[in-house]
Amino acid sequence: MPAALAASLLAGCAVGPDYKQPHSWSPSSWIGFGGHAPVPARAAIVSVPVEAPPDPLWWDQFNDPELSALEKRVAHANLDVRLATIRLAESRAELRQAAADQYPSLNGSAAYTRQQISSKEVQRGLQDGVSGGALSSFSNTNRDALRGEVGSIKIPPIDTWQDGIDASWELDLWGRVRRSVEAAGATLQASEEDRRSTLISQFSELARDYMTLRGQQVQLAILHDNLRVARQSVDLTQARFRGGLTTQLDVENAVSQLDTVASQVPDAEQQIALQINAIGLLLGEPPQALRTELETTASIPPVPPRVPVGVPSELARRRPDIREAEAQLHSATANVGVAVANFYPRVTLSGALNFEALSLRDLGFWSARAWSFGPSISLPIFQGGRLRGELQLNEARQQEAAVSYQRTVLQAWRDVDNALTAYASEQRKRDALDRSVHAYQRALDLARQQYANGLQTFLNVLDAERGLFNARSQLASSTASVSTDLVQLYNALGGGWETSFPEERKTADAGSRKAGL
C-alpha cells in the first residue's frame, strides 16, 4: 500500500518548466489612422474605423454579390487551404501517436513450429552424460553396450503450439509522456491556427485580386472614353483643316494622340485576362474558366462609411498567426520537459501469459500456461553528452519561440498601423484626384471651345486631354487602392473566421478522403 501511494504521487510529477501564457502588448486605442494628417484633410475621409465588433464576413460590407459568391468558394476550392487541412490531419495523427504511450501496450501472438532434432546431437549428449557419475562403476563392456543402444535411438519430429498475450507499460513517473502529449497537442493547435491563417490570407488575396480586376476593367472603360474624346478631337481638327482654319500639323497631332490612347488598350485587356486567371487559381480553376463569369465590366466595390475594427485588446485573440506563435511556444516549452525527463530512469512494467503444448488439442488446458511478470528499470549512465545536447537544443528552441512570438505580435501591430494609415491616406489622395478630374474636364471643355473659335492653339487642347486622361486613370487606380487597402486592413485585423472554421469544411474533408486526397 505505501508503495502504491508513492507511485501515485510520483505519477503526478512532471519535470521541466510549466507553460505560462505570455503577455502581449496592445495600445489603449487604435493608432495610425491619419495620425499625422491635418484636420482639414481628415474631413475628406468618408470611411472611418469604429470600435464595433468586426464582422467575420467582412466582404459582404462591399455590397458586391459577385465578390461574396467568390469568397464563399474559397474555403472549399482553394488548394493552399486543402494543403493546410492535410497538414492539420498529420498533426492530429502525431498527437494520437504521442498519446498512445500513456496506455499499456498489448500484443497477441500465436506460433506453430515443427522441429526435427538431430539424433547425433542427442547421442553425443547422452554419451557425455553417461560417461561418469552414477555409471562410473559400470564395466567397459556395459558402457559400450549402452552407447550402442543410444546410437540406435530415432527422434521423431516435434510439433510445438503456442499462443499468448504480452503487455508492457511505462510508468510515467517524471512526466516524459505527458510532456510529449502536451507538446503534440500544442503543435496540433498551431496547425489549426496555420490552416485558419491560410484561409484568411486566401480570403484577402481573392478580395485584393477582385478589386484589382474591377479597377483594371474601369481603366479599360476609361481608355474607351479617352478614345472617344480623341476621335472627337481628330474630327474637329479635320473639319477645321478642310475649312482652311488650321494646318495639317494639328490633324497629325490629334491622330497621334488617338493612336497613343489606342496602343494602351491591348495591355489593359491583357492585364484583365491575367487577373481573371489569378482569381481562378485561388479557386482551383484552370485558366480562362472564370472568364465568362468575370469579363463583364463592373464598378469598383465601394467602401462602407463605417469600418468596425473591434477594440485593440482583442487583436491577439483574433489574429491566428499570434495564436499559432503562442502554440509553438507552448510546444517548445513542453519539449524542454521531455528533454529533462530523459535524464531520469524509466520504469516499465511488463508481463506475458502464454500457452504452450506439443499438441493443438492440449493448447486449451490451463496446465499448458506459462507466464511472466516484473518491472524493469532503465537508467542513462553515459550517453556521450547526447542528453545534455538535446536539453540545450530544446531550451534554445524555447527561447527562439519566445522571441518569434514577440516579433509576431509587433508585426501584427505594424500591419494594423500601416493598414490604417494607408487607408486614410489613400482616401485623401482619391478625393484630391477626383477634384483634379473635374478641373481637367473643365479645362478641356474650355480649351476645345476656344480652339473651335480660333482663340487657342491645338497644343492647349492636347495638354488638357493628356491631363484629363492621366487624372482619370489615376483616380480609377486610387479608387481601387482604397478598397484594396480596406481589404488589407481586414486581413491585418485577422478578419474572416478568426475563431472558427466553416462547417462546410467537414463535407469538403470527407470528399477529399473519398478522392484519395
N, C-alpha and C positions, 0 to 999 in steps of 0.2 A: 504493500500500500504506500509506504513512503517513497519507494522508487517510482511508482506510477504518478504520485503527486509531483515529484521532482521533474519527471519527464513532461508533464503537462505545463509546469511553469516554464521550462526551457522552450517548449513549443511556442510560447507566446513571445519569445525574444527574437528580435531581428536586428542584426548588427548593421552598421553603416548609417549614414545620415538620413533622417526623415525629410521628406519633401515639404517645403513651405512655399505657399503661393507668393510669387514676387509682387511687389508694389509697383504699379505702373503710373507714371506721371501723366497728369492731364490738367489743362488750364481751367480756370473757373468759368470762362466764356469763350465763345468762338473768336478766333483771331484771323486776320488776313483778308477779310472781306473789304478790300479797298481801304485798308488801314492808313495808307499814306496819300490818299487822293483828297483834293479839296472838296469842301461841302457842295459847291455848285455842280461839280462834275458828278458827284454821287446822286444828285437829284435826277439825273438822266437814267439811272438804273431802274428798270421796271420789274425786275425779278430779284427778289431778295430772300436769303435764308431765314427761316424762323425755327425756334426751338420747339418744334412739334414732333410727335412720333413719326419717324420715317415710314414710308410705305414700301414693303419688300417688292411689290410690283411697280417699281418706280417708273418703268417705261410707259405705263398707262397714263401718266401725267402729261405726256406729249400729245395725247388725243389723236394718235395715228393708228387706225385699226391694222394697217399692214405691218407696222413695227411690232405691235402687240402680238399679232399672229406669228410672226417670225420668232419672237422671243420665247413663245410657248413651245417651240420645236427644238430649242437648243438643248434642253436637259436630256432629251431622248436621242437626238440625232448627232450631236457633236462628238467627234471621235476622241478629243482630248478628255472630255468628261467620261467617256466609256473607259478609256485607259486608266483614269484615276479611280473609277469604280472597281476595275480589276485589281489595282494595287491595294485598294481597301480590302478586297476579298483575301488577298495574300496576307495582309496584317491580321485579319481575323483568324486565318489558319495558323499563323505563328503564335497568336495568343492561345489557341487551343492546344498547340504542342507544348507550350510552356506550362499551361495549367494541368496537363496530364501528369506532370511529375508530383503533383500534390497527392495523388492517389496511388494505392498499391497496383503493381502490375501483375497480372495473372496470365500464365501461359499454359495451355494444354498441349500434351504431346502423346503420341502413340507410335509404337515401333514394332516391327517384326523382323527377326533375323534368323537365318538358317546357317548353321556353322558346322563345318567338318573339322574335327580336331585331329592333328597328326598322331598316328599310332606310334611313330618313332619317338616323338617327344614324350608321350605317356610312358613308353618303355624306358626311356632314359631316366625319366623322373622316378619311376618305380625302382629301377635298378639302383639309383643313387640312394633311394630311401631304404632299401633292404640290405644295403652293404654294411650296415653297422647297427648299433642299438640292440633291439631285442633279438635280432637274428645273428648276432655276432658269435653265439655259441654253436650255430649250425656248422656242420662239416662242409668242406668244399664241395663235396658231391651233392649235398642237399641244396646248396646255393645255386649250383649250375642247373639243377632240375627246376628250381623256382624261376630262374631267369628264362629258361626255355618256355615255361608256361606263360610268363609275361609277354614274351615275343609273339605268342600266338593270339593275343587279345586283338579284336577288331572293334573299333569305336564307331558307332553309327552316327549320322548327322544329328545335330541338336537344334530343335526349334525353340526360340525364345520369344515370348509375347510380353509386351509392356505398354501400359498407358498410365497417365497421371497428370497432376497439376503442380506447377511450381509457382511460387509467389515471392515478390520482393518489394520492399517499401523503405524508402529513405526517410528517417526521422528528421524533419526539417528543424533541427534544434536551434540553428543560428539564422534562420530566415533566408537562406540562399534561394530556395524555390519560391518563397513568397516575394522576394525582391525581383526574381526573374519574371514572375507573373505580373508584378506591378509595372516593370519596365515594358513588358509586351502590351499591357493594357494602355499605357501612355502612348506607345508607338501606334497602337490602333486609333487612339483619339487623334493623334497627329495626322494619320492617313485620312480620317474622316474630315478634318479641317482642310487638308490639302484638296480633297475632292470638292468640298464646298468652295474653296478659294478658286479652284479651276472653273467651276460653274459660274461664279460671279464674274471672273475675268472674261469668260466667253460671252456672258450677257453684255458686258460693257463693250467688248470688241465688236459684237454684232451691231449694237446701237451706234457705235462710232462709224463703222463701215456704212451703215444705213444713212446716217447724217451726211457723210461724205458723198455717198451716191446721190442723194437728193440735191446736195449743193452742186455737184457736177452737172446734174440734169438742168438745174436752174441756170448754171453757167452756159450750157448749150442753148437754152432758150434765149438767154441774153445775146449770145452770138447771132442767133437768127434775127433778133430785133435789130442788132447792130448792122446786120446785112441789109435789112430793110431800109434803115436810115442811110446807109452808104449808097444804096441804089437810088434813093431819092436825091442824094447829092449829085450822083452821076447824071440823073435825068435833068436836074436843074442846070448843071454846067453845060450839058449838051444843048439844052434849049437856048441858053444864053449865047452859046457859041454859034448856033445856027442863026440867031438873031444879030450876030455881029457885036455882041455886048461884052464878050470875053475872048480869051485866046485858047488855043489848043492845050496850053500848059495846064490850065485849070481842069480841063477834061481829063488829062492824063493823071493829074494828082488825085482826082476823085476816083478814077478807075484803080489806081494804085492802092488807095485806102480800102476800096471794096475787096480787092484781091488779098490784101493783108488780113482782113477780117475773115474771109473765106478760108484762108490757109489754117486758121485756128480750129475750124470745125472738125476735121478728121482726128486731131489729137484729143479733142473733147469727147468724141464718140468712142475713141479707143479707151480712154480713162473710165468711161461709164461701163464698157464691157468688162474691163479688168475688175472694177469694183463689184459688179454683179457676180463674177466668178469668186471673188474673195468671200462674199456672203454665202455663196453656195458651198464653199469649202468648210465654212463654220457649221453648216447644217449637214455635212456629209454628202453633198450632192455633187455630181460630175459637172464639168464646165458647161455653161450655157443652159443648165437645167432650169434656172430661175429667170431666164431672160424674158419669157412671156409674162411672168408674174411681176417683174420689176422694171421692164423697159418703159412703161408708161410714165411720163414725166409727172412728178408731184412736187408740191411745195415742201420747203424745209420745215420739219415739225417745230412749232413754236414752243418756247419755254413757258412754264406756268408763272404766274405773278408771285406765287409764294412757294418756296422750296423747303419742305420740312426736313431738318437735318438732325433732330434729336438734341440731346444735351451732351457736352464734351465727355462727361464721366462714363458714358455708355459706349464710347468708341472702342475700348479694349474688348468689350464683350461682343461687339458687332463684327469687328474685323477678324476673319478666320485666320489670317496669317499670324496675328498676335496670339490667338489661341493655339495655333499649331506650334509656334515657337515656345509657348509655355509648356505644351505637352512634351516637346522634345527635351526641354529642361528637366521635366519630371522623369522622363525615361532615363536620361543621363544620370540623374541623382540615384535612381534605383539601381542602376548598373554599378555604381560605386559600392552599394551594399552587397551586391553579388560578388564583387572582387574581394571585399573584406571577408565575406563568409568562406571564401575558398581557402583562407588561412587556417580555418578551424577543422577539426576532424569530422568526417562523415560517418554516421551510424546507420547501418542498413539492416533491417530485419528480413531474413529470407527463410523460406520453408518449402518443402516438397512432400507430396503424397503420391506414391506410385504403386501400381500393382504389377507384379512380375510373376510369370509362370512359364513352364515348359510346354503347356498345352493351352489352347484357346479356351477350352471349357473350364479350366481351373482359374482363369483370369478374374472371374467374378467373385471368387471366395475371399472373405475377409482375411483369411490366413495368408493370402498372397500379397498383403500390403507391405510396403516399405516406406518409411517417412524420415524426414529430417527437418530440424528447425534450429535456428540460432541467430544471434546478432553477429555483425562484422563491423569493424572499425577501420577506417582508412584515414591516416594522418600524414599530411605532407611534411617530409623531413628536409629533403634537399631537392629543389627544383631549378637550381642554377639561376635564380633571380627572375624566373618567369612570372611567378605570382606577384612579386613586387612591381615588375614592369607592367603587368596587367592592371594593378591598382593605380599606378601613376597615370597610365593611359586613360582610364575611366575618370579619374579626377580632373585631368586636363580637358577631357571632353565635356565634363560638367561645367567647368569654367568657360569653355567655348560656347556652350549652350546658353549660359547666363549672359555673356556678352552679346550673343546673337539675339537674345530676347530684348535686351536694352536697345540694340540697333533697330530691331523691327518696330519697336514702339516709337522711337524717334522718327524713323522713316514714315510711319503711318501719319504722325502729326505733320511731318513735312509735306506729305502728299495732300493732306487736307488743307493746310495753309496755302500751298501753291495752287490747288484747285479753286479755293475761294477767291484768291487774288486774281487768278486768270479769268474766272467767271465775271468778276466785277469789271476788270479792265477791258475785256472784250466787248462787254455791253456798251461801255463808253465809246470805244472805237467804232462799234457798229452805228451808234447814234450820230457820231461825227461824220461818218461816211454817208449816212442817209441824208444829212444836210448838204453834204458835198454833191451828191447826185442831183438833188433838187436845184442847187446853184448852177451846176454844169448844164442841166436841162434848160434853164432859163437863158444861160449864156449861149447855148446852141440855137435856141429859137431866135434870139436877138441877132446873132451873127448871120443866120440864114436870111432873116428878114432884111437886114441891112445890105447883105450881098445881093439879094434879089433887086434891091432898089439902087444898087451901084454905089453904096456908101462905104463898103468894106471890101477887102480883097478876099479871095477864096482861102488864103492861108489861115485867116481868123476862123473860118468855118471848120477847116481841118483840125486846128488846135482844139476847138470846142468839142468836135466829135471825139477826138482821141481822149480828151479829158473825161467826157461822159462815159465812153466805153470802159476806160480803166476804173472809174469810180463805181460804175455798176458792177463790174467784175469783183472789185474789192469788197463791195457791200455784200454781194452774194457769198463770197468766201467768209467774211466776218460773221454773217448771219448763221452759216453752217458751223463756224467755230464756237459761237455762243452755245448752240445746242450740244456740240461735242464736248465743250468744257463742262456743261452740266452733267453729261454722262460721266466724265472723268471725276466730277465731284461725288456722284453717287457711288462710283467704284471706290474712291478713297474712303468713303464713309462705310464701306463694307456692305453696300446695299444689295438686296436680292437673295432671299433665303439665307440670311445671315445666321439664323439659329436652327434651321430645319432644312429639309431637303424635299423636293416634290414627291408626293406619294406615288405619282405615276412612275417614278423611278423603279419601284418594285416590279411592275409589269415589264418594264424595259429590261431589267436584270434577268427576269425569267426568260424573256425572249432571247437574250444573249446566250444564256446557258443552253437553250434548246438548239441554238445555231452553232453550238460548239465554241462559243467565244468565252 
